[in-house]
Amino acid sequence: MRYDQISPIPPLSGATKGLIIAIVSTYFVNFVLSHLGVTINGYQINDIFGLVPGRILQDGWVWQFVTYLFLHGPPFHLLLNMLILWYFGAEIEMRLGRNQFLLFFFLCGIGAGLFNFVINTAFAQATLGVPIIGASGAIYGLLVAYAYYFADRYFLVMFLFPMKAKYFVMLLAGIELVMGVDSNPGVSNVAHFAHLGGMLVAFIYLYVTQRPKGGKGKTRQDRERDKLRRQFTLIVNPDSEKEDGSKGPYWN
């Protein structure tokens, strides 16, 4: 492996930058309000805008499937998610275009919330009142997209170990499945099934929208995509945006 095969650091693209600004701003607003003891009708901010399965079942607070993506727990949780969103999201945005990227991000995030909601209501009813917060479900979906478009690109895991994107994402999926099944909802505060839900939605979306049409094999676009997968330099399309016109909260 040559050093020029390692995934480059992409520029901060428009929609990715907007998401990072919105999420970080929400974090600091929530931080200040929470430390001032501000509540809304007796509810904490996380109880209203986090994903609380019990509230969705009893009160129909379905907006939580979107708003939970903008809330985060400890500062390291926020920092890690935003770094991954920048590193992987920027290149996916340049590949999909701004509008399709945002659609993909929110589909993965909402799908992750729905998947985790189903698992909680079916198998972990004791946690129905615990908020789930964080954008990791959507970000795990971005990892799947990265592995799809740049399957053979290397990047350094923990800044030490080179690994191809496709193998890294497979490894992550396996780890999340094992930890999700093995974890105790009363002890673990990581929503592993939200991560898996985001990955599943991403896989379905890419399979449906990106596969060759009409059974005629690979199109010219597909062949160009395969060629780009074997390259390890950043490809930027300057016109891409124009084309599309009791226990603390679970965090993921």
Summary of the structure (lengths in Angstrom):
residues: 252
radius of gyration: 18.9
end to end distance: 33.1
largest distance: 61.7
contacts: 791
relative contact order: 0.16
helix: 63%
strand: 7%
